[in-house]
């Protein structure tokens, strides 16, 4: 019966091409607008590390105190980053299963290939635990070791794109890179890895690509490599001049993540962190009650507003527009069905029951919804192309339309159209054959 009703639907739609085109256009425009914003919203709000998002925790410690307030964007009188003194205190305590202090920095890379000019390389200084903690995949080689951390080793892990650019994509493990006029030995090459958002450092390019190179944190500190990210000192004068003054200060410029596999581990770490802050108070460094927090990856994304309120409002507005489009389509369907009241009355007189009429009209609505969804996919593609032309390269990474998005668009279009068609279809099923035949 489905194929029979499907054939009837196609013939019915061909009878009034203008109404059919208007219905498909209304649905397509609504789907295009809503899916353009929904695609970006899904990319922004996705779980960047679903296997471990509840086991990875960003660490916060209030090392400024309530009297100094917080910098713009901070909440709960807690800063988003921590100081070097706190980072070293937490690393030396080794209270987590895995842990890493880290920060964004960079080099000038001088290629051995004379055809390539020197260029800047964004770099992340971190500990060896960074790679297994964040499930970073490797194409060649492996991370450096804890011994390399302790020895301040001049080793580097590079990204796939950098390896393709400098070494032509070959296995470069064991080769060297000239970074700021110093030779670093390549120990690993990453495979494709682009967590979105870049949850481990939302202060610096939250939707950007991961860094192109990674070196031991201890090496970066020993080389006095300045941060390429946020550095806030609350207006304080450094306790000593130069680099040592920065390390001894209460300036916040480091991110710190801990892997805590179980709920018990998380509770134990919370207690440890409060104890650490209390110890700093006893030592005279802090003059306020301990104020600390750990947030898992998903909580951290919400806390840092990875999805801005403006984007949420835009999604709401676009779906409101889709609702208006569906109301227009419903009105057109109702006009079309009422114009076919005579045909429906004849079918009823020939023995078709209300269920058959209802099924036929719903299948016709489904065909319209499918066509509207296909048009909506084309309009979504155009909308995303327009956004790529207008927005920054960082945000452009959010405008890719995947297979899942296609499925959502088609399902949304067909489902919404069928819902919009329920009232016109119900009206069609109520047609009285005797009245229609008498009118004929």
N, C-alpha and C positions, 0 to 999 in steps of 0.2 A: 504493500500500500504506500510505503514511503516514496518509491519511485513514481507512482501514479500521482500522488499529491505534489511531488517535486515538478513533474511535467506540467500539472495544472498551474503551479505557481509561476513557472517561466512564461506560460502563455498569458497569464493574467498580467504579469509585469510588462510584457511587450504590447499589451493593448493600450496602455496609457504611458508612453515613454516619458513624457514631461514630468508627471508625478513621480515615476520611478527614479528618474535622474535627480529630482529635488530631494527625495528621501535619502538616496545614497549619498548625495553631496552633504546634506545636513549631518548625517552620521559620520561621514569621513572627516569633515572639518572638526567636529567635536573630538573624535578619536585622535586626530593629528595633534590638536592642541594639548589634550590631556596626556598623551603618551610622550610628547616632547619633554614636558616637565617631570613626568613620572620616571622617565629614563634617567634623568639627572638625579632625581631624589633617591632612586634605588642605588645608584652608584655611590652617592654620598653617605647613605645610611646603611650600607651593607656591612657585614661582619668580615673584617679583613683577615682574620685568622680563626675561622669557626671551630677548628679542632681544639684550640687552647685558649679561647677568649676569656673563659672563666677561670683560667689558671695563671694568667699573666696580670701583674698588678703594677700600676704606676704609684710611686711613693712620693708623698708630700710631707714636709716638715716646716713648721712655722719658725723661721730663725730670725724674724724681724720683730715680732711681738705686736700686741694689739694697739699700742700707742702710735705706732708708725703707719698703721693702716696697711692697705694692700695696693698693688699696682692695678692699673686699669685691666679689667677682665677677670681678675681673681675673685674667688668667692670664699666664704667661710674663714676669712682671714688667713687663707693658705695660699702660698705662691705655687705657680705651676711647675717650677724647676727648683733645684736645690743647689746649695753651695758646694765648693770643692771639699771643704772640711767635713761636711756631712756625708758627702759621697764616699770619702775615704773611710770615715767611721763605719759606714754600713758595709762597705766592701770588706774591710778587715774583720768585721764580726762574722761574716759568712753565715747569716741566719736563715738564708733561703736555699732552696734546692738549686737554683741557678740565679745569677744576678749580674747586672752590668750597669755601671755608670757610663754615660756616653755624651757626646756633643758633636755638632756639625762644624767642620772646618774645611780646609782645602789646600791644594797644591798648584804649582805651575809644573806641568809635565812637559819634559823635553824628549820627544820621540827619537829613537835611534835611526828611524827612516828619514833621510834628508828631504823627502818629498812632503813630509808633514811638518807644519809649523808648531811651535809650543802652544799649549792651550791650558786653560784652567780645568781642574778636576775637583768636583765636589766630593768631599771625603767625610766619613764618619769614624770618629775615634771611639772605640768600644773595647770591651773585654771579650775573651774567647767564648764565653757563655752566650754572647749575642746570637750566634748562628744557630745552635741547637734550640735555644729558648724561643726564637721566632720562626723556627722551621725553615730556615733559608736553604733553598736547594742549590746544589753544586753541580756544575757541568764537568769541571776538571778539578782535581786536587781536593783539598779539605781546608777547614779553618786552621788558624794557628793554634797553639796549645797554651795551657796555663803557664807552662815554663817560659814560653815566649813573652807572655805578659810580665812575668817576674823579671825577665832579663831585658825588658825594654827593646825587644828585637826589632830590627828594621825589615819587617815582613809586611806584605800587603795582599789583600784579597780584592780582586777587581770584578766589576760587573761584566755581563756578556757583551754589551754594546761597546764598552771600552776595549775589551779583548778583541772584538771584531775590528775596531778602528786601528789599534796599534799593532796587533799580531795577526790580522787577517782571519781571525776565528780559530786559529790553531791552538793546540794545547800549549799554553804559555807557562805552565808550572815549572819553576826552576829558573825562569828568565828574570831579568831585572828591569825595573822602571826607574828613570831619572826623575825624581820628584823633589823640587826645590834644590836642585844640584846635589842630591844625595841618592845613592842607589838603594832601592828596596827590592827584595826578592819576592817574586810572586809565588804564593803557596796555594792559591785556589782561585777558580773562576766560577762565578755564579751562573746558574741557569736563569731562565726567565723568572723574575720575582718582582711584582709590583703591587704590594698591598695598598688598597684604596678604601678609606683614607690612610695616609701614612701615620698610623696610630702611635707609633713609638716616639714620634716627635711632631706634635701638632702645632708647635710654636713656629716652625719653619716650613713653609710650603706644604700645608696639610694635604693637598691633593696632588702634589708633585711626585716625580719619580724618586725611587730610592737613590742613595748616593752611588757614585761611579766607582769609588774605592773605599776600602775599610782598612784601618791600621790599628795596632794596639793602643789603647787609651794611655798606657804608661809611656809609650814612645812619643805620643803627641804632647803629653805634659812635659816630658824631658826636653823636647825640641821647642817648647814654649810656643806652641801653635795656637793662635788666637781663635776664638769661636767665630764662625760665620753666621751664627744665629743670634737669638736674643740674649742680652746681658744687662741685668738690672741690679743697681747697687743702692737704691733707695736714697740717693743723695749723699751717701756716706763718703768720708775721706778714707782712702786705703790705709791700713795700719803700717804698711811699709811700701817703699817705691817699687815700681816695676812689676815683673812677673810674680815674685814672691809675695808682694803685697796683694795681688789678685788672689793667690791661693790661700792666703791667711784671712781674707776678708769675708764678709757676709754677703757678698754679691752672689746672685743666683744665675746660673748659666748652664747647668748640667741637667740632663734627664736621668732618671734612675728607675729601672724596671726589675722586678723580682718574679721568679716563677715559683708558685706555691700550689702543688698538685691537688691537695685536698683542702676541705673546709677547716680541718683541724690545723693544717699547716698555716692557713691564712690567719686563724685566731691566734696561733702562737706568734706569728710575725707581728700582728697588731700589738700584742703585749710587749714584744721585744722593742718595737718602735717607740711606744710610750715610755718604756724603761730607758731607752737611749736618750729621749728628750729630757726625762727627769734627771738623768745623770749629767747632761749638759747644764741643767739648771743648778745642780749641786756644785758643779765646777765653776759657777759664776758667769757662764757664757750667756745663758738665757735667764731672764728675770720674770718669767710668766709660766703659768701652768702648761704642761705638755699639750701641744696641739698638733696632732699628726693624722694622716689618713692614707689608706691604700684603697685604690679603686681598680677593679678588673677592667679589661680592655673595653668592654661594652659600656660600663659605667663611665669610663674615662671619655669615651666619644660623646656621651650625653652631657657630661660635665663641661666639656670643652666646646659644646655646641658645634660639633662637626657638621651638622645640618643646621643652617641658620634659620631663624624664624621667617626671614624673607622668602626663603625657598619653600617652606611649609605653606605660607600664605599663597604663593604662586601656584602650588599644586592644588590648593583648595579652590582658587579662582578658576583654574583651568577645568577642574571637574564640575564646577558650577556652570561653566560654559557648555560642557558636554551635556549636562542636565537640560539646559535650555535647548540645545540642538535636538535632544531626544523628545522634548515636548513638541517641537516643530514637526519632527518626523511622525510623532503619534497623531498630530492633527492631520497631516497629509494621509496617513494610513486610514484614519477614520473617514476622511472625505472620499478616499478611493473605495473603501468597503461599502459606504453608503451608496456610492454610484453604481455598485454592482449588486444592489439589493435584489433586483429582478432576477439576475442569474442565480443568486443564492436561493431565492424562493423556488425557482424551477428545480434546483438540485434537491431541495427539501421535499418538494412534491413528488419527485421521482424516487424517494426512499432514503435519501441521505439524512442521517440523524445529526443532532447538534454536535456530538463528539467529532464526527467526520468533518463538519464545517470548521470546527475549532482547530482541529489538527491541520487542515489544509491552510488556514490563514496563518497559523504559527509557522509552518514550514515556509510559507511565502515571506514572512517577516525574517526568518532565519537567513533566507537567500539575500534579502536586502541588507541584513546585518553583515553577512560575509563580504558582500561587495563593498559596503561602507568600510569594513575593516581593512580590505586591501587598499582602498583609496586612502584611508587613514595612515597605513604604513608608508605610502609614498609621501604623504604630507609630513609625516614624522621625520622621514629622511631629509626632506627639504628644510624642516625646522631645525634639525640638528646641524645641518650644513651652515645655516644662517648663524647659529650660535657659535660654531667654530670660527667663523669669520669675525665675529664681534668680541668674543671673550679671549682671555689669556690662554697661553699654552697649557698652564696648570689645570685650568677648568676644562679645556678641550678633552682631557682624558676621561671626563665624565660623560661625553656625548657619543659613546659607541653603542650601537644598537645590536644586541645579541639575539641568539635564538630564543632565549627565555622571553625577551621583550616582544618578539614577534608573536609568540604564543599568548602572552598577556593581552596584546593588542587585539588579536583575532577573537579570543575568548570574551574579552570585555565588549567588543563590538557586537558579536552575536548575542551574548547574554543580555546586554543592555537593550538591544533592539527588540528581543523577544519580550522582555519586561514591559517595554513601552507599547508593545503591540497587544498586551493582554486585554486592555479595555476595548480597543477597536475590534478585537477578535471576539470578545464576549458579546459585543453589540451585533456582530455578524451572526453569531449562533442564536441570537434571539429573534432573527427575522422570521415572521409568520408567513408561510407559503400561501395561505389563502388570501391574505391582504395583497401580496405582491401579484398573484395571478389575477385577482380582481382588477388591480390597477392596470394590468396589461390589456 
